[in-house]
Amino acid sequence: MVFKRLLGSLGVGGPTVDTVLDPGASRPGGTLTGQVHLEGGQTDFDIEHITLELVARVEAEHAEGESEGVVAFERFTVGGGFRLAAGQPHSVPFTVTLPWETPVTELHGQHLGVVLGVRTELAVSGARDKGDLDQLSIAPLPVQEAILEAFGQLGFGFRSADLEYGHIAGTGQRLPFYQEVELTPAPRYAHQVNEIEVTFLANPGSVEVVLEADKRGGLFSGGHDALTRFTVGHHDSRDWTAEVDAWVRQLTERHGGTHAHTGPYAVHDHHDHGGHRRSGPGMGTAVAAGAAGLAVGVAGGLVAAEVVDEVGDSFEGDEEDEG
């Protein structure tokens, strides 16, 4: 990016800021590196602090329906305490550690449609300004990727991915939202479920895998949700295709409710933000999964690309509303 935004709180002649992230996707719990490039304004300015804020576009359900908004979920102070001379450039390198629950934005290099950003805040001579916004790309952890690959090997397809505001009861969730990866059912399960949603809640020692099935109704019964959870280690070596198949069989055979396995938490309730069912044929295009595993189709990629192109306008629009 270029130096694209003047510090509005200081008016004409203020410094400009541009944050450049190092190339490549980061991973949950991993490091994010880059540099904050400053260019001095018409006079000298005291830079009090430079703060990076991680933000996400999140969906929320409420009595009136659904809405979207921007949620900040982590902040890092990466510099400050120096004078920026008029017209002079200055760069501040940074290395920060991402939260373990940072959502995944791409799989095999293809965007999933989840929008994350790094917003740079500059405090200058008593004034503050959110001076730059950059797209944040996150690849899955190895065990997350292995599990998604296993779903693909079983014939499940990618439908969509989103971020839901709220908390999954009984889990170790720390962020105020969670990610759902929605999958179309494999042919062998198509008569039992409309879709399966996968949520990963990672922490330093393990990953909680929450599976939810939107089960089809029978001749004398309506459809319902079934929820179950498993805990896996970051370095577990398993036949993931067989493991995931067993998880799905157990989930589809349940009559509703929740259950937890192999972990310190017991799941007793559904998501505690009032439910979030959005199933149905309008949810997206079913994408077949090939031999390489779970695939993101062309249609999904085009939608995701549009979302990514608009990341700045999307977030900044909310900032203006807040102001």
C-alpha positions in Angstrom: 0.0 0.0 0.0 1.0 3.7 -0.4 0.8 6.3 2.3 -2.9 6.7 1.7 -4.4 8.4 4.7 -3.7 11.7 6.4 -4.2 11.9 10.2 -7.6 13.5 10.1 -7.5 14.6 13.8 -4.4 16.7 13.0 -5.6 18.2 9.7 -3.5 19.1 6.7 0.2 18.7 7.3 0.0 15.8 9.7 2.1 12.6 9.4 1.0 9.6 7.3 1.1 6.0 8.3 1.3 2.8 6.3 1.5 -0.7 7.8 3.0 -3.4 5.6 2.6 -7.0 6.7 5.2 -9.5 5.7 4.1 -11.7 2.8 2.3 -15.0 3.4 -0.4 -16.2 5.7 0.0 -16.4 9.4 -1.5 -19.2 11.6 -3.5 -19.0 14.8 -1.2 -18.8 17.8 1.7 -17.9 15.5 3.5 -14.6 14.8 2.5 -11.7 12.7 5.4 -9.6 11.4 5.8 -6.5 9.4 6.7 -2.8 9.6 4.8 0.4 10.3 6.1 3.1 7.9 5.7 6.7 9.0 6.3 9.9 7.1 6.7 13.2 8.9 4.3 16.0 8.3 4.9 19.7 7.8 6.2 20.1 11.4 7.8 17.8 14.0 5.4 15.6 15.9 5.8 13.5 19.1 4.7 9.9 18.5 3.2 8.7 21.8 2.4 5.2 20.7 1.7 3.0 17.7 -0.9 0.4 18.3 -2.1 -2.5 16.0 -5.6 -3.7 16.5 -7.0 -6.9 15.1 -10.6 -6.5 13.8 -13.1 -8.9 12.2 -16.3 -8.6 10.4 -18.8 -10.5 12.5 -22.5 -11.5 12.2 -24.9 -11.1 15.1 -28.4 -12.4 15.6 -30.9 -10.5 17.7 -34.7 -10.2 18.0 -35.0 -8.0 14.9 -32.9 -10.4 12.7 -29.3 -10.4 11.7 -26.7 -7.7 11.4 -23.0 -7.3 10.7 -20.5 -5.2 12.5 -16.8 -4.9 13.2 -15.3 -6.4 16.4 -11.8 -5.6 17.7 -10.4 -8.8 19.3 -6.7 -7.9 20.2 -4.5 -4.9 20.5 -0.7 -4.6 20.5 1.5 -1.5 21.2 4.4 -1.9 18.9 6.2 1.5 19.2 6.1 5.1 20.4 8.0 7.6 22.6 9.9 9.4 19.9 9.8 12.6 17.8 9.0 12.3 14.1 10.9 15.1 12.3 9.1 17.1 9.6 9.1 15.3 6.3 11.3 12.5 7.5 10.5 8.7 7.1 10.6 6.4 10.0 9.9 2.6 10.1 9.0 0.5 13.1 9.4 -3.3 12.7 7.1 -5.5 14.8 6.5 -9.1 15.7 3.3 -10.0 17.6 1.7 -13.2 18.6 -1.8 -13.9 17.3 -4.6 -15.3 19.5 -5.0 -19.1 19.2 -8.7 -18.6 18.2 -7.9 -16.2 15.3 -10.3 -17.3 12.5 -9.0 -19.0 9.4 -9.4 -16.9 6.2 -8.0 -19.2 3.6 -7.6 -22.9 2.8 -5.0 -24.0 0.2 -4.5 -20.4 -0.6 -8.1 -19.8 -1.5 -10.1 -17.3 0.5 -13.1 -18.5 2.5 -14.9 -15.2 2.6 -14.0 -14.3 6.2 -12.7 -10.8 6.5 -10.0 -9.9 9.1 -8.0 -6.7 9.2 -5.1 -5.1 11.1 -5.9 -1.5 12.0 -3.1 0.9 12.9 -3.7 3.5 15.5 -1.3 6.4 15.9 -1.3 8.6 19.0 0.4 11.9 18.2 0.7 14.9 20.5 -2.4 14.1 22.4 -4.5 13.2 19.4 -5.3 9.7 18.0 -6.2 8.5 14.6 -6.8 5.1 13.0 -4.5 5.7 10.1 -4.2 2.5 8.2 -6.1 -0.8 7.6 -4.7 -4.0 6.0 -6.1 -7.3 5.2 -5.0 -10.2 7.5 -4.6 -13.7 6.0 -4.7 -16.7 8.3 -4.1 -20.3 7.2 -5.3 -23.2 9.3 -3.2 -25.0 11.9 -1.9 -28.4 10.7 -4.5 -30.4 12.7 -7.3 -28.1 11.5 -6.2 -28.6 7.9 -6.0 -32.3 8.4 -9.6 -32.5 9.8 -10.9 -30.3 6.9 -9.0 -32.5 4.4 -10.7 -35.6 6.0 -14.1 -34.1 5.5 -13.2 -33.5 1.8 -12.0 -37.1 1.5 -15.3 -38.3 2.8 -17.2 -36.3 0.2 -18.2 -33.2 2.1 -18.1 -29.9 0.3 -17.4 -26.3 1.3 -20.5 -24.1 1.5 -19.5 -21.0 3.4 -17.6 -19.7 6.4 -18.6 -16.9 8.7 -18.0 -15.4 12.1 -20.8 -15.5 14.7 -21.0 -13.2 17.7 -21.6 -15.1 20.9 -20.2 -17.9 23.0 -20.5 -21.7 22.7 -21.5 -22.8 26.1 -19.3 -25.1 28.1 -16.2 -24.6 25.9 -12.9 -22.8 26.6 -13.8 -20.1 24.0 -12.0 -16.8 24.8 -12.9 -14.5 21.9 -16.3 -12.8 21.7 -17.1 -14.6 18.5 -16.4 -18.0 16.9 -16.0 -19.2 13.3 -18.3 -21.7 11.6 -17.2 -23.5 8.4 -20.4 -24.8 6.8 -20.2 -28.0 4.8 -22.6 -29.7 2.4 -23.1 -33.3 3.4 -21.4 -36.2 1.8 -23.7 -38.4 -0.4 -23.9 -41.1 2.3 -25.2 -38.6 4.8 -27.4 -36.4 2.5 -30.6 -38.1 3.6 -29.8 -37.4 7.3 -28.4 -33.8 7.4 -28.8 -30.6 5.5 -25.4 -29.4 6.5 -22.6 -29.8 9.1 -20.9 -26.8 10.7 -17.4 -27.1 12.0 -15.9 -24.8 14.7 -12.3 -24.9 15.9 -11.4 -23.4 19.3 -7.6 -23.7 19.6 -5.5 -23.1 22.6 -1.8 -23.7 23.4 -2.3 -27.3 24.2 -5.1 -28.6 22.0 -8.0 -27.8 19.7 -11.6 -28.2 20.5 -13.6 -29.3 17.5 -17.3 -28.5 17.7 -19.6 -30.2 15.2 -23.2 -29.3 14.6 -25.6 -31.0 12.3 -28.7 -29.5 10.9 -30.6 -32.8 10.8 -33.5 -33.5 8.4 -36.9 -34.4 9.8 -38.5 -37.7 9.3 -42.0 -38.7 8.3 -43.4 -38.1 11.8 -40.8 -35.7 13.2 -39.3 -32.3 12.4 -35.7 -31.5 11.8 -33.5 -30.5 14.7 -29.9 -29.7 15.6 -27.4 -32.1 17.0 -24.1 -30.8 18.6 -21.0 -32.7 19.7 -17.4 -31.8 20.6 -14.0 -33.5 20.5 -10.6 -32.4 21.7 -7.5 -33.2 19.7 -3.8 -32.4 20.2 -1.8 -30.2 17.9 0.5 -33.1 17.0 -1.9 -36.0 17.1 -1.2 -38.6 14.5 -4.4 -40.4 13.5 -6.2 -41.8 10.5 -8.2 -38.5 10.3 -10.5 -39.8 7.6 -11.7 -42.7 9.7 -11.7 -40.5 12.8 -13.9 -37.8 11.3 -16.2 -40.4 9.7 -16.7 -41.8 13.2 -17.5 -38.3 14.6 -20.0 -37.7 11.9 -21.7 -41.1 12.4 -22.0 -40.4 16.1 -23.4 -37.0 15.4 -26.0 -38.1 12.9 -27.1 -41.0 15.1 -27.8 -38.7 18.0 -31.4 -37.5 18.7 -30.4 -33.9 19.4 -28.7 -32.1 22.3 -25.0 -32.0 22.9 -22.2 -34.2 24.0 -18.5 -33.8 24.6 -15.6 -36.1 24.2 -11.9 -36.3 25.2 -11.6 -32.9 26.9 -11.8 -31.0 30.1 -15.1 -29.3 29.3 -18.6 -30.7 29.3 -21.0 -29.2 26.8 -24.5 -29.0 28.3 -26.2 -26.3 26.2 -26.5 -25.0 22.7 -24.9 -21.8 21.7 -26.0 -19.2 24.2 -26.7 -16.3 21.9 -30.2 -17.3 20.9 -29.5 -19.8 18.1 -28.1 -19.3 14.7 -29.7 -21.7 12.2 -29.5 -20.4 8.7 -29.8 -23.6 6.7 -31.5 -24.0 3.4 -30.9 -24.0 -0.3 -30.2 -20.3 -0.3 -27.1 -20.6 1.8 -24.7 -21.0 -1.1 -23.5 -23.3 -3.9 -22.6 -26.8 -2.9 -19.0 -27.4 -3.9 -17.8 -31.0 -4.6 -14.7 -32.1 -2.8 -12.1 -33.8 -5.0 -9.4 -36.3 -4.1 -7.2 -33.5 -2.9 -9.6 -32.8 -0.1 -12.0 -30.0 0.8 -12.3 -27.6 -2.1 -13.3 -23.9 -2.4 -15.2 -23.5 -5.6 -14.9 -20.8 -8.2 -18.1 -19.1 -7.2 -17.0 -19.0 -3.6 -13.6 -17.7 -4.7 -15.2 -14.8 -6.7 -17.4 -13.8 -3.8 -14.5 -13.9 -1.4 -12.3 -11.8 -3.7 -15.0 -9.1 -3.8 -15.1 -9.1 0.0 -11.3 -8.9 0.2 -11.2 -6.0 -2.3 -13.7 -4.1 -0.2 -12.0 -4.7 3.2 -10.9 -1.2 3.7 -14.2 0.4 2.7 -16.1 -2.2 4.8 -14.2 -1.5 8.0 -13.8 2.2 7.5 -17.5 2.6 7.0 -18.1 1.3 10.5 -15.4 3.6 11.9 -17.2 6.6 10.4 -20.5 5.4 12.0 -18.8 5.1 15.3 -17.3 8.5 15.0 
